């Protein structure tokens, strides 16, 4: 029983994970990386004409958070368990025998 996902690129595995029902935003909310605040709480208390604001401290949730979140592949593996290995390696053929040949191709 081979692990066909290990042979795929991370972009392809992520795409399949999303198709299997994975929700990145939900995962980030569960890990408390994304925190929602009511919009009224994000307004400044005082605003000058030049755009400088006073009164509200800088919200930590708007700053860069370089936390790494590991996504579970259990749901994806359950969805792919009945898929045969040949589905991971589609046969691609370039059938040039039916095309007319011209001298310019030589």
Secondary structure, 3 states (H helix, E strand, C coil): CCCHHHHCCHHHHHHHHHHCCCCHHHHHHHCCCCCCCCHHHHCCCEECCCCCEECCCCCHHHCCCCCCCCCCCHHHHHHHCCCCHHHHCCCCCCCCCCCCCCHHHC
